[in-house]
Amino acid sequence: MEILIALSRGFQTAGKKTRLLLYLWLVYFLFSLFIAAPLCALLEKDFSRSVLGETIFRGSDLLWIGDLLYQYQNLGPSFPFVLFPLAVAFFALHIFLNGGLIGRLAAEKENVRWPGFLRDAGKYFGRFSRVFFLSLFVYALVFGILGRLISAPFNLWMKNAQTGWGIFWASTLRFLIFLLLFSCLKMFFDYVKIRLVVEDSRKALRTSLSTFRFLKAGFFRAWMLFLLVGLVFLAVTGIYLLIAKGFPKSGTGSLFLAHLWEQTFIAARLWITMLFFSSEYHFLKSRLAHFGNRTIEEK
């Protein structure tokens, strides 16, 4: 019941604060334009009056990819120097927006406004950045060391498999285990960020330790809630793929509709991100209230 109540309240909060969705979508859309504009200008310059350009626009086949690779083969060594700053900019933006998102979701009685969103984004940027670097360390540690131990029996299974089915089932089970492990870590760092906001704490490491003790007291309930929202994401993704598969592969109108449908899916994904954080926030809040606002790890 506690899980369903948190999920229901998460839906209500995410539904009432849809202006956050507009902010997130707009910022990410402008960022994507910033990334795509130079590439589009380059393609326009080189291929706007060529047969290849017409093929790309029609979307009639994928052979143009080989022509593009040949055309820009000398740019390969410079790609890391271009991708690295773009990746840094994207993750910095992601951390910044998460601060505004969680801060506004936690301010239940306040209306969502752009100044308040930016204020929370700036306020929590440093704290969430420390959580981000801590998460990189934990991911590397878990999947680098524990991942090898998990993979060992599956590698042996695939090595001794007599048919392709044995390899298929071994690789599938290994993937599912890694996926579930990733979901646990993702959930953990979600609660760390939410708790930093709820307690207005600046201590990322200390909050991580207290969050670990908090989840130890109700791990399966918290994880079940996380997986339920994950099922919502899978359902939305399935609907998107099913409809997108029916779009024609050529023509100006079909390209426009496909792009519009893709943006709709991106907006849906952002809303589900809001649902993740809002449901987790209400679960944390209910657990704290249940224990008289004492730290749960003391119980």
Backbone as a ProteinNet text record, in pm:
[ID]
protein_1_A
[PRIMARY]
MEILIALSRGFQTAGKKTRLLLYLWLVYFLFSLFIAAPLCALLEKDFSRSVLGETIFRGSDLLWIGDLLYQYQNLGPSFPFVLFPLAVAFFALHIFLNGGLIGRLAAEKENVRWPGFLRDAGKYFGRFSRVFFLSLFVYALVFGILGRLISAPFNLWMKNAQTGWGIFWASTLRFLIFLLLFSCLKMFFDYVKIRLVVEDSRKALRTSLSTFRFLKAGFFRAWMLFLLVGLVFLAVTGIYLLIAKGFPKSGTGSLFLAHLWEQTFIAARLWITMLFFSSEYHFLKSRLAHFGNRTIEEK
[TERTIARY]
82.1	0	86.4	192.6	282.9	342.1	373.3	430	328.7	204.9	100.6	65.1	67.2	39.2	147.6	273.4	384.1	376.3	340.5	328.8	213.8	99.8	-15.5	16.8	81.9	119	224.8	309.6	407.4	340.4	238.9	161.3	95	38.6	-30.1	66.9	183.3	281.2	335.8	370.6	421.3	314.5	187.5	78.7	53	67.2	41.1	154.4	276	391.1	442.1	347.3	385.1	467.7	465.7	549.8	697.1	733.7	871.3	906.5	809.7	831.9	864.6	793.6	820.3	961.1	1002.6	1137.4	1244.1	1227.2	1326.1	1334	1216.7	1215.2	1275.9	1243.5	1292.9	1444.6	1498.6	1643.6	1717	1669.3	1733.8	1719.9	1606.1	1586.1	1682.9	1699.5	1794	1937.4	1968.7	2102.7	2126.8	2026	2040.6	2055.6	1986.5	2003.7	2145.9	2197.9	2334.6	2434.8	2407.7	2496	2475	2348.3	2316.3	2339.2	2331	2340.2	2471	2588.7	2712.3	2716.2	2665.3	2663.4	2572	2454.6	2361.9	2420.6	2489.3	2551.5	2659.3	2735.3	2839.5	2778.6	2673.2	2606.6	2542.1	2485.1	2424	2528.2	2644.1	2751.2	2803.8	2818.7	2883.9	2787.6	2661.3	2573.4	2439.4	2417.5	2285.5	2249.4	2347.5	2319.8	2371.9	2381.3	2435.7	2329	2358.5	2269.1	2263.9	2378.1	2382.5	2288.9	2287.7	2199.5	2054.3	2017.4	1880.6	1847.5	1945.2	1924.2	1902.9	1983.5	1968.9	1831.6	1787.9	1660.1	1543.4	1552	1445.8	1443.6	1560.8	1569.2	1544.2	1579.2	1545.1	1633.1	1758.1	1844.7	1951.5	2033.4	2137.5	2277.1	2288	2419.6	2492.9	2417.9	2480.6	2571.9	2552.7	2639.6	2784.7	2804.2	2939.9	3000.5	2919.2	2969.8	3009.1	2929.8	2964.3	3094.5	3110.6	3234.6	3355.9	3338.5	3449.9	3478.7	3374	3391.1	3467.3	3437.6	3496.7	3593.3	3660	3749.6	3868.5	3909.2	4024.9	3990.9	3861.8	3821.5	3818.6	3837.8	3828.7	3914	4043.9	4127.7	4083.2	4007.8	3966.1	3835.8	3766.8	3638.8	3647.1	3747.1	3753	3764.4	3835.3	3852	3722.5	3634.2	3504.3	3401.9	3401.2	3301.1	3320.2	3446.8	3470.5	3410.3	3438.5	3374.6	3222.2	3170.3	3025.4	2966.8	3036.5	2990.2	2994.6	3101.7	3112.3	2999.4	2971.7	2863.7	2728.5	2706.9	2578.1	2559.1	2661.1	2646.5	2633.3	2703.8	2689.3	2547	2493.8	2355.6	2257.5	2281.8	2195	2194.4	2309.9	2320.1	2248.6	2268.8	2206.4	2054.1	2001.2	1855.6	1796.8	1870.3	1821.4	1802.2	1892.2	1877.5	1749.2	1720	1596.1	1473.8	1482.3	1368.8	1333.5	1431.4	1403.3	1367.7	1435.3	1404.2	1260.8	1211.5	1073	972	1006.2	915.7	900	1008.8	1003.4	932.3	923.4	849.9	703	634.6	498.5	398.7	412.1	312.8	344.7	454.8	494.1	463	418.9	398.5	532.5	535.2	658.5	677.4	789	825.4	970	1000	1135	1242.4	1223.9	1328.2	1354.3	1246.3	1264.7	1334.7	1302.3	1368.4	1518.3	1554.1	1696.4	1766.2	1695.5	1755.7	1790.7	1698.6	1725.7	1834	1831.7	1932.9	2072.8	2087.6	2217.8	2253.6	2153.4	2177.1	2231.4	2177.4	2214.2	2317.2	2364.5	2457.1	2585.5	2644.3	2768.5	2747.2	2637.8	2609.6	2584.3	2505.2	2475.6	2598.4	2688	2812.1	2897.1	2902.8	2977.9	2913.7	2780.9	2712.1	2743.1	2750.2	2780.2	2918.2	3018.9	3153.9	3161.6	3089	3083.7	3018.4	2912.9	2844.5	2935.1	3015.9	3109.6	3206.8	3254.6	3347	3279.1	3155.6	3083.1	3048.8	3003.8	2972.6	3096.3	3210	3334.2	3375.7	3358.6	3397.5	3307.2	3176.8	3081.8	3090.2	3082.7	3081.9	3221.4	3325.1	3459.9	3503.9	3468.4	3511.6	3399.6	3284.1	3172.7	3123.5	3130.6	3086.2	3165.8	3295.3	3378.1	3341.1	3311.3	3272.8	3138.5	3047	2917.8	2932.5	3020.8	3035.7	3106.9	3189.1	3271.9	3191.2	3087.5	3013.6	2938.7	2892.9	2822.7	2918	3040.1	3140.4	3174.6	3183.4	3209.8	3093.2	2971.9	2852.7	2853.6	2883.9	2885.3	2999.2	3110.7	3224.7	3194.4	3117.8	3085.9	2951.4	2885.8	2753.9	2766.4	2676.3	2678.8	2596.7	2503.4	2418.7	2414.2	2357.6	2342.4	2244.8	2149	2053	2120.3	2221.1	2293.6	2361.7	2424.2	2488.7	2385.2	2270.1	2164.8	2114.1	2082.6	2028.5	2132.2	2256.2	2361.4	2380.8	2388.3	2407.9	2285.1	2164.8	2043.3	2033.2	2060	2054.6	2160.5	2279	2384.1	2341.9	2281	2234.4	2127.6	2033.3	1927.4	1983.6	2082.6	2144.2	2212.7	2286.6	2352.6	2249.7	2138.9	2034.8	1971.6	1943.5	1886.8	1986.3	2112.2	2215.3	2225.5	2219.1	2222.6	2101.7	1983.9	1864.2	1878.8	1942.9	1964.8	2055.2	2163.2	2255.3	2190.8	2116.8	2047.5	1948	1872.5	1776.5	1846.8	1957.8	2031.7	2073.4	2131.3	2178.3	2062.4	1947.8	1827.4	1790.3	1790	1752.7	1857.2	1983	2086	2056.2	2024.8	1995.2	1867.9	1766.8	1641.1	1664.1	1743	1767.5	1851.6	1944.1	2019.6	1926.3	1821.6	1725.3	1634.1	1579.9	1485.5	1550.8	1674.7	1744.4	1829.6	1831.7	1913.8	2057.7	2110.8	2244.5	2347.5	2468.1	2579.2	2679.4	2654.6	2748.4	2707.3	2762.9	2723.1	2760.9	2882.4	2927.4	2848.4	2828.6	2753	2608.7	2549.7	2412.4	2405.1	2509.8	2512.9	2513.7	2591.1	2596.2	2462.6	2399.8	2270	2162.3	2173.9	2079.3	2096.3	2220.2	2245.4	2176.7	2186.6	2121.6	1969.5	1922.7	1779	1724.3	1792.2	1745.9	1761.4	1857.6	1874.4	1751.1	1682.4	1564.2	1439.2	1438.5	1320	1356.5	1461.8	1516.1	1414	1350.7	1263.8	1140.1	1091.1	979.1	1022.3	1135.9	1185.9	1216.1	1274.8	1310.5	1185.4	1085.1	959.7	895.7	898.2	845.6	923.8	1054.4	1139.5	1107.4	1090.5	1062.1	923.5	826.9	693.6	698.1	771.5	786.4	865.1	961.1	1034	942.5	839.7	742.7	663.3	634.4	567.5	655.5	784.6	877.9	881.4	884.6	886.3	758.9	644.7	517.9	516.3	562.8	567.6	663.5	777.9	875.1	817.1	745.8	683.6	581.8	499	400.2	470.1	577.3	652.7	707.9	772.1	832.2	726.6	614.7	507.8	451.3	430.2	375.1	481.7	605.3	712.6	742.9	722.8	748.3	655.4	538.6	442.4	460.8	554.3	576.8	645.6	606.2	678.5	823.9	911.8	1054.3	1100.4	1012.6	1053.5	941.6	978.9	880.5	892.3	867.3	880.6	781.5	655.2	553.9	582.8	628.6	657.9	777.2	878	992.8	950.7	861.6	812.9	734.4	645.8	566.8	655.4	757	848.7	923.9	966.4	1037.3	944.4	820.4	723.4	694.4	681.8	657	777.7	895.8	1017.4	1024.8	989	988.1	882	770	666.9	721	795.9	855.4	958.6	1038	1136.2	1065.4	954.9	877.8	821.3	775.6	723.5	833.2	951.8	1064.5	1097.9	1095.6	1123.9	1016.9	890.4	783.7	801.1	844.5	867.4	983.9	1083.9	1190.4	1132.4	1038.9	968.7	893.9	832.7	759	851.7	969.4	1068.2	1098.6	1139.7	1181.4	1064.9	947.1	834.5	785.6	779.2	736.7	840.1	967.3	1072.7	1070	1042.7	1032.8	920.5	804.8	692.4	717.4	788.8	822.7	916.3	1018.5	1111.1	1037.3	950.8	876.3	786.5	720.8	631.6	709.4	827.1	908	958.7	999.4	1044.9	930.1	811	695.1	653.9	669.6	630.8	713.4	839.3	927.9	943.9	844.1	845.3	952	987.4	1085.5	1226.2	1246.7	1382.3	1447.8	1578.4	1647.8	1616.5	1578.1	1531.6	1643.2	1767.4	1875.8	1897.7	1835.9	1848	1754.1	1654.3	1557.8	1618.6
-119.7	0	126	124.6	239.1	271.1	165.7	183.6	248.6	198.3	250.8	394.7	427.8	565.3	659.5	618	700.6	717.6	609.3	616.6	708.7	696.7	781.2	928.6	958.1	1096.5	1146	1055	1093.1	1133.8	1057.3	1093.2	1229.4	1253.7	1379.5	1497.2	1481.8	1590.7	1617.3	1510.2	1527.2	1585.7	1553.1	1607.6	1753.7	1794	1934.1	2026.7	1974.4	2060.4	2037.7	2036.4	2011.6	2124.8	2242.2	2351	2313.2	2228.3	2178.2	2103.3	2028.6	1955.3	2050.5	2161.9	2261.8	2317.3	2348.3	2401.2	2301.1	2175.7	2073.2	2051	2034.7	2009.3	2125.4	2247.4	2364.7	2374.8	2355.3	2367.5	2258.4	2134.6	2025.7	2045.3	2098.1	2122.3	2228.9	2336.5	2441.3	2388.9	2303.7	2244.9	2155.9	2078.4	1992.4	2075.4	2189.3	2278.6	2334.2	2367.5	2418.7	2314.9	2187.2	2080.8	2052.4	2052	2008.8	2117.5	2244.4	2352.6	2349.6	2336	2330.1	2210.6	2094.9	1976.6	1996.9	2054.7	2080.3	2180.2	2280.9	2379.1	2314	2221	2151.3	2064	1989.7	1905.4	1989.6	2103.1	2192.4	2244.9	2277.8	2332.7	2228.5	2104.1	2002.3	1923.4	1910.3	1815.9	1874.1	2003.6	2058.5	2045.2	2047	2039.9	1911	1806.1	1680.6	1571.4	1462.9	1347.1	1285.2	1287.2	1232.4	1309.1	1443.1	1524.4	1489.8	1464.9	1425.8	1289.7	1197.7	1064.6	1072.2	1156.6	1173	1228.8	1329.2	1392.9	1296.8	1215.5	1120.4	1006.9	974.8	862.5	729.7	718.8	599.3	480	501.6	390.6	443.1	349.7	385.5	382	369.5	364.2	497	605	736.7	747	657.4	662.2	635.5	537	508.4	626.7	696.6	814.7	925.7	941.6	1042.6	1009.1	881.1	840	861.6	835.1	857.4	1006.6	1088.4	1231.7	1294.6	1247.1	1310	1216.4	1128.9	1032.2	1097.7	1213.4	1280.7	1351.7	1361	1427.4	1332.3	1202.1	1102.1	1131.4	1163	1187.1	1305.1	1397.6	1515.5	1492.9	1382.1	1357.5	1356.9	1288.7	1290.7	1430.9	1519.8	1656.1	1736.6	1691.7	1757	1693.8	1561.5	1492.1	1512.6	1520.9	1533.7	1661.9	1779.5	1899.3	1898.5	1836.7	1826.5	1737.6	1627.4	1538	1609.3	1684.4	1760.3	1861.4	1931	2030.7	1964.9	1847.4	1779.1	1734.8	1672.8	1625.1	1742.4	1852.3	1970.2	2024.9	2029.5	2075	1980.7	1851.5	1751.5	1767.7	1787.1	1806.9	1935.2	2039.9	2169.3	2158.3	2094.1	2081.1	1990.3	1886.8	1799.7	1876.8	1971.8	2054.1	2134.1	2196.6	2271.8	2183	2065.8	1973	1922.9	1866.2	1810.2	1920.1	2034.5	2145.5	2192.8	2201.3	2246.2	2137.4	2010.7	1902.9	1896.4	1923.5	1918.5	2038.8	2148.1	2266.9	2248.8	2164.2	2122.2	2237.1	2333.1	2438.8	2560.5	2556.2	2669.8	2640.2	2743.5	2731.3	2728.1	2660.1	2649.8	2777.2	2844.1	2963.6	2952.3	3016.6	3009.1	3059.3	3173.5	3218	3116.9	3057.6	2958.1	2833.3	2793.8	2678.3	2703.8	2821.4	2854.4	2868.5	2922.1	2937.3	2800.9	2705.6	2571.2	2501	2521.2	2458.4	2504.9	2634.7	2686.3	2646	2641.7	2609.3	2468.4	2374.6	2234.2	2184.9	2272.5	2226.9	2169.3	2238.7	2189.9	2059.6	2048.2	1926.9	1807.9	1830.9	1722.4	1685.5	1781.3	1750.4	1653.5	1674.6	1582.2	1443.1	1439	1310	1243	1322.3	1267.3	1201.4	1269.1	1211.5	1091.1	1097	980.7	862.8	889.7	782.3	721.5	803.7	749.6	652.2	689.1	602.1	471.2	480.2	360.3	271.1	330.8	252.3	178.2	249.2	186.2	73.5	95.3	-5.8	-128.9	-105.1	-216.2	-295.7	-226.4	-298.3	-343.8	-279.5	-322.3	-445.3	-452.1	-564.2	-667.4	-621.1	-713.9	-765.5	-679.6	-720.6	-837.4	-840.3	-952.2	-1081.3	-1068.5	-1187.6	-1242.4	-1151.4	-1195.1	-1257.5	-1200.4	-1247.9	-1382.4	-1414.3	-1535	-1662.1	-1693.4	-1817.7	-1813.4	-1696.3	-1686.3	-1703.3	-1650.6	-1672	-1819.8	-1888.9	-2032.4	-2106.7	-2062.9	-2123.6	-2108.2	-1988	-1964.5	-2039.6	-2053.3	-2124.3	-2272.4	-2328.5	-2471.7	-2500.9	-2395.9	-2415.3	-2496.2	-2589.9	-2675.7	-2617	-2528.4	-2468.4	-2317.2	-2250.4	-2105.8	-2062.7	-2151.2	-2118.1	-2101.9	-2184.4	-2172.1	-2036.9	-1993.7	-1862.3	-1751.7	-1768.4	-1667.2	-1650.7	-1763.7	-1754.5	-1703.5	-1742.5	-1695.4	-1544.5	-1495.9	-1351.7	-1272.7	-1329.3	-1260.1	-1249.7	-1359.3	-1356.6	-1263.2	-1265.5	-1174.5	-1029.9	-998.7	-862.3	-820.6	-910.6	-878	-852.1	-931	-910.3	-774.5	-741.4	-610.7	-497.9	-518.7	-416.3	-393.5	-501.3	-488.2	-424.7	-459.7	-398.7	-249.3	-213.4	-71.9	2.2	-61.8	2.8	29.4	-62.6	-42.4	78.1	87.8	199.8	331.1	327.5	448.6	495.9	404.3	438.8	497.5	437.5	484.7	630.3	664.4	801.9	898.8	849.2	932.9	976.5	881.6	913.6	1002.2	986.5	1076	1220.4	1242	1378.6	1432.7	1348.4	1393.5	1428.3	1347.5	1373.3	1498.9	1526.4	1651.4	1771.6	1760.2	1870	1876.3	1762.9	1759.8	1809.3	1767.1	1804.9	1930	1983	2100.3	2079.5	1962.1	1924.4	1955.4	1985.6	2008.6	1894	1793.2	1683.3	1564.5	1557.1	1451.2	1313.1	1299.7	1169.4	1125.7	1216.5	1182.4	1147.2	1222.6	1193	1059.7	1025.5	895.7	782.1	798.2	693.9	681.2	794	788.3	732.3	761	705.5	554.6	507.6	364.1	295.5	354.4	296.6	306.8	416.1	432.9	324.6	299.8	198.8	57.7	38.5	-93.5	-131.2	-29.8	-56.9	-81.5	-39	-59.2	-73.5	-153.4	-160.4	-213.8	-324.9	-388.9	-304.4	-231.2	-141.5	-28.4	30.5	139.2	88.4	-30.1	-86.7	-123.7	-176.5	-209.5	-84.4	24.1	151.1	196	185.5	223.3	138.3	7.5	-81.8	-56.9	-18.1	12.9	132.9	235.1	350	308.7	217.5	165.4	94.6	25.7	-39	64	177.7	286.3	333	345.4	385.9	283.6	155.1	50.7	52.7	76.4	81.9	199.5	314.9	433.6	411	348.7	320.4	223.5	121.1	25.9	92.3	182	253.4	341.1	408.1	493.7	412.5	300.1	218.4	158.9	118.3	58.1	157.6	280.2	381.5	431.6	450.3	499.4	402.8	274.9	174	190.6	249.2	264.9	387.9	477.7	596.8	561	623.9	603.2	647.9	586.9	613.5	728.8	787.6	896	998	1116.6	1222	1327.7	1453.6	1565.6	1554.2	1521.2	1511	1403.1	1286.9	1176.8	1209.2	1278.4	1318.1	1415.8	1507.5	1603.4	1532.2	1440.4	1366.5	1279.8	1216.9	1133.3	1217.7	1336.7	1426.2	1473.4	1506.1	1549.4	1437.1	1314.5	1199.9	1172.8	1191.7	1173.9	1276.3	1401.6	1503.9	1473.9	1416.9	1375.8	1268.6	1175	1069.5	1126.5	1222.9	1286.5	1356.3	1426	1491.2	1387.8	1274.5	1168.9	1113.3	1095.3	1047.6	1146.4	1275	1376.5	1375.7	1355.5	1349.3	1227	1116	996	1019.1	1095.9	1134.8	1211.6	1302.8	1373.6	1275.3	1173.7	1073.6	993.7	957.4	887.8	968.5	1093.9	1176.3	1207.9	1237.4	1274.4	1154.9	1036.1	918.2	882.2	892.4	865.1	968.9	1092.7	1197.9	1166.6	1127	1097.7	971.4	875.2	755.8	793.2	873	917.1	997.4	1085.2	1169.6	1085.5	984.3	899.9	816.7	769.9	690.2	776.2	897.7	988.3	1022.3	1044.6	1076.9	956.9	837.4	715.8	696.6	738.1	721	851.9	936.5	1057.4	1155.2	1156.5	1249.8	1224.3	1108.6	1069.2	1001	996.6	927.8	780	724.1	584.8	489	527.6	435.3	415.1	499	482.6	374.4	335.7	236.1	97.7
0	0	0	79.7	86.2	-50.8	-127	-260.6	-353.6	-350.7	-439	-403.4	-274.5	-233	-284.2	-270.1	-319.8	-471.2	-540.5	-686.2	-726	-657	-687.6	-664	-551.9	-523.8	-621.6	-665.9	-767.6	-897.5	-937.7	-1056.9	-1039.4	-921.5	-896.7	-903	-839.1	-838.7	-977.9	-1049.8	-1186.1	-1277.6	-1250.7	-1331.2	-1302.9	-1176.3	-1140.3	-1182.4	-1192.4	-1220.9	-1362.7	-1457	-1596.8	-1656.3	-1592.5	-1642.6	-1636.9	-1540.7	-1535.1	-1662.4	-1714.9	-1839	-1952.4	-1958.9	-2062.9	-2049.2	-1926.9	-1904.5	-1949.5	-1906.5	-1940.3	-2090.8	-2153.2	-2297.6	-2374.4	-2335.6	-2407.2	-2397.3	-2278.3	-2259.8	-2337.3	-2327.6	-2401.3	-2552.2	-2596.4	-2739.3	-2789.9	-2713.8	-2753.3	-2752.7	-2655.7	-2651.5	-2773.6	-2811.4	-2929.7	-3056.9	-3062.3	-3177.2	-3181.6	-3065.4	-3057.1	-3109.3	-3081.3	-3127.2	-3275.5	-3317.2	-3453.4	-3557.7	-3519.2	-3617.2	-3696.8	-3632.9	-3712.8	-3807.6	-3762	-3847.3	-3967.1	-3941.6	-4051.8	-4150.8	-4098.7	-4187.6	-4273.6	-4215.1	-4290.2	-4400.1	-4365.2	-4465.1	-4574.1	-4535.7	-4633.7	-4730.8	-4678.5	-4762.2	-4861.2	-4815.4	-4898.4	-4986.4	-4944.6	-5013.2	-5058.8	-5039	-5069.8	-5217.4	-5306.1	-5449.9	-5512.9	-5430.4	-5480.6	-5478.7	-5552.5	-5550.7	-5411.2	-5340.8	-5206.1	-5112.8	-5127.4	-5045.7	-5069.2	-5195.2	-5225.5	-5166.6	-5168.1	-5110.3	-4959.6	-4893.5	-4749	-4715.9	-4794	-4766.7	-4788.5	-4892.9	-4920.7	-4819	-4764.5	-4671.2	-4739.2	-4868.3	-4944.5	-4913.2	-4872.1	-4834	-4739.4	-4689.6	-4592.5	-4652.3	-4783.7	-4845.1	-4833.8	-4811.2	-4799.2	-4677.6	-4579	-4461.2	-4500.6	-4591.1	-4638.4	-4711.5	-4790.9	-4861.6	-4764.8	-4658.8	-4558.8	-4488	-4453.1	-4386.6	-4475.6	-4602.3	-4695.7	-4709.9	-4716.5	-4735.1	-4618.8	-4495.4	-4376.3	-4304.8	-4380.6	-4318.2	-4249	-4296.8	-4237.4	-4106.6	-4074.6	-3950.9	-3832.3	-3858.6	-3751.7	-3629.8	-3645.2	-3526.9	-3441.5	-3499.5	-3422.2	-3346.3	-3371.6	-3306.5	-3153.9	-3092.5	-2945.9	-2888.3	-2956.3	-2906.3	-2918.5	-3007	-3021.2	-2927.1	-2917.2	-2837.2	-2687.4	-2642.6	-2499	-2440.9	-2497.4	-2439.4	-2451.8	-2560.1	-2573.3	-2463.8	-2433.4	-2326.5	-2191.1	-2166.8	-2041.5	-2031.1	-2141.5	-2142	-2117.2	-2177.3	-2159.4	-2014.8	-1956	-1818.2	-1721	-1746.8	-1661.8	-1670.3	-1791.5	-1808.7	-1740	-1752.1	-1689	-1537.1	-1478.1	-1333	-1292.1	-1369.1	-1341.5	-1344.1	-1446.8	-1459.5	-1352.1	-1311.8	-1204.1	-1073.7	-1048.9	-929.1	-931.1	-1046.2	-1057.6	-1051.6	-1112.9	-1116.2	-977.1	-906.3	-773.6	-674.6	-686.2	-597	-609.9	-732.1	-754.2	-719.7	-743.6	-705.1	-553.3	-481.4	-335.3	-275.9	-353	-305.5	-341.7	-267.3	-304.1	-306.8	-215.8	-203.1	-289.7	-362.8	-446.1	-592.1	-661.8	-805.3	-876.9	-989.2	-1067.2	-1148.1	-1124.5	-1199	-1242.6	-1353.1	-1409.9	-1313.7	-1244	-1149.6	-1038	-984.9	-879.8	-930.5	-1052.3	-1113.4	-1127.4	-1179.1	-1195.6	-1060.8	-962.7	-830	-770.9	-779.2	-727	-808.8	-939.9	-1025	-986.4	-961.8	-919.6	-778	-690.5	-549.1	-531.9	-607.6	-588.4	-689.8	-776.7	-880.9	-821.5	-725.6	-664.6	-590.3	-517.5	-439.8	-532.8	-637.4	-731	-813.6	-835.9	-907.4	-826.4	-695.3	-609.7	-610.5	-612.4	-622.3	-755.4	-861.8	-994.1	-996.5	-944.8	-944.8	-851.6	-740.7	-651.8	-722.6	-800	-872.5	-979	-1046.1	-1144.4	-1079.3	-960.7	-888	-848.9	-799.4	-755.2	-874.1	-984.8	-1104.3	-1153.7	-1158	-1204	-1110.5	-980.5	-882	-891.6	-897.4	-897.7	-1027	-1139.9	-1266.9	-1309.8	-1255.8	-1288.6	-1211.8	-1083.7	-998.6	-984.8	-934.1	-917.3	-1052	-1154.9	-1287.7	-1341.8	-1314.8	-1360.4	-1288.7	-1158.2	-1082.8	-1132.6	-1166.2	-1217.9	-1355.6	-1437.2	-1574.8	-1583.7	-1483.8	-1491.7	-1517.6	-1438.2	-1465.7	-1599.1	-1640.2	-1768.4	-1886	-1870.2	-1975.1	-1989	-1875.3	-1878.1	-1941.7	-1910.3	-1968.9	-2120.8	-2168.5	-2313	-2381.7	-2311.3	-2368.9	-2388.4	-2295.2	-2302.3	-2369.4	-2416.9	-2478.3	-2607	-2624.7	-2742.7	-2857.3	-2825.3	-2927.8	-2908.7	-3006.9	-2998.2	-2890.7	-2856.6	-2752.5	-2616.4	-2591	-2464.6	-2453.2	-2562.1	-2563.5	-2547.2	-2613.6	-2606.2	-2463	-2396.4	-2261.5	-2161.6	-2179.4	-2088.7	-2101.6	-2224.2	-2245.2	-2201.2	-2220.8	-2180	-2028.8	-1958.7	-1812.4	-1754.7	-1813.6	-1766.7	-1786	-1901	-1926.9	-1826.4	-1795.2	-1699.5	-1560.4	-1520.7	-1388.9	-1383.1	-1488.3	-1492.5	-1494.9	-1564.8	-1571.8	-1434.5	-1362.9	-1228.7	-1132.4	-1146.9	-1062.9	-1090.7	-1219	-1255.8	-1197.8	-1200.7	-1147.3	-997.2	-925.1	-781.6	-756.1	-832.1	-814.8	-856.9	-968.4	-1013.9	-909.1	-852.2	-748	-626.5	-588.5	-470.7	-487.2	-600.7	-620.6	-643	-690.3	-693.3	-552.1	-459.4	-321.7	-254.2	-291.4	-236.4	-275.7	-403.1	-449.5	-385.1	-374.8	-313	-166.5	-97.8	44	64.6	-26.8	-19	-24.8	-106.8	-119.3	2.8	44.6	156.7	285.1	309.6	432.7	414.6	291.5	260	308.2	277.1	321	212.2	255.8	162.8	164.3	246.4	265.1	178.1	57.7	-35.4	17.3	71.1	119.4	241.9	336.5	456.7	422	329.7	287.1	214.6	140.8	73.3	174.3	280.1	383.6	456	487.9	555.4	462	332.5	235	223.5	230.9	228.1	345.6	463.7	580.9	569.4	510.9	488.5	396.1	284.7	189.5	244.4	331.9	392.4	474.1	529.3	610.5	526.4	400.7	316.8	170.8	145.7	10.1	-89.9	-60.2	-158.9	-188.2	-90.8	-117.3	-210.8	-181	-266	-406.6	-414.9	-546	-624.5	-557.6	-625.6	-684.2	-608.4	-659.7	-782.3	-777.6	-890.7	-1013	-993.1	-1104.9	-1163.2	-1080.3	-1131.3	-1226	-1187.1	-1276.8	-1401.2	-1383.6	-1499.3	-1598.1	-1546.2	-1634.4	-1714.1	-1652.5	-1725	-1840.8	-1813.8	-1919.5	-2032.4	-1998.6	-2100.9	-2184	-2118.9	-2191.9	-2289.2	-2244.1	-2331.1	-2447.2	-2419.3	-2526.2	-2627.9	-2580	-2671.7	-2762.4	-2706.6	-2787.2	-2891.1	-2848.3	-2941.4	-3058.3	-3029.6	-3135.2	-3226.9	-3168.9	-3249	-3349.9	-3306.6	-3396.6	-3493.7	-3443.5	-3529.9	-3643	-3618	-3720.9	-3840.4	-3818.7	-3926.4	-4012.7	-3975.6	-4056.5	-4187.7	-4299.1	-4426	-4412.6	-4492.1	-4481.6	-4569.8	-4648.4	-4737.9	-4746.2	-4797.3	-4813.3	-4706	-4744.8	-4651.8	-4536	-4568.7	-4464.9	-4363.5	-4410.6	-4318.8	-4230.1	-4286.4	-4204.7	-4095.9	-4130.6	-4031.2	-3920.9	-3959.8	-3861	-3772.7	-3833.1	-3755.2	-3653.1	-3694.5	-3602	-3490.7	-3525.4	-3425.3	-3324.9	-3374.7	-3287.1	-3197	-3251.1	-3171.7	-3058.7	-3087.8	-2983.2	-2877.6	-2919.9	-2824.5	-2730.9	-2785.6	-2703.2	-2606	-2652.8	-2564.3	-2448.6	-2479.3	-2373.6	-2275.8	-2327.9	-2240.8	-2150.8	-2205.1	-2123.4	-2012.9	-2044.2	-1942.2	-1833.3	-1874.4	-1774.7	-1685.4	-1741.6	-1660.6	-1564.2	-1605.9	-1512.9	-1395.4	-1424.8	-1317.4	-1228	-1287.8	-1210.8	-1121.3	-1170.9	-1088.4	-963.3	-982.5	-869.7	-776.3	-831.2	-745	-662.4	-721.5	-645.1	-539.4	-572.9	-474.6	-362.8	-398.9	-296.3	-197.5	-248.7	-160.2	-77.3	-133.6	-55.9	59.3	30.2	134.7	241	197.6	290.8	381.1	322.8	402.4	503	464.8	557.7	673.3	642.2	748.3	842.8	787.5	871.1	955.9	899.4	971	1096.6	1091.2	1206	1284.2	1276.9	1358.3	1318	1187.8	1132.6	1185.4	1247.1	1285.6	1166.5	1169.3	1063.2	1071	961.3	958.4	995.8	967.4	995.5	1145.1	1227.5	1371.8	1424.5	1341.5	1387.4	1386.9
[MASK]
+++++++++++++++++++++++++++++++++++++++++++++++++++++++++++++++++++++++++++++++++++++++++++++++++++++++++++++++++++++++++++++++++++++++++++++++++++++++++++++++++++++++++++++++++++++++++++++++++++++++++++++++++++++++++++++++++++++++++++++++++++++++++++++++++++++++++++++++++++++++++++++++++++++++++++

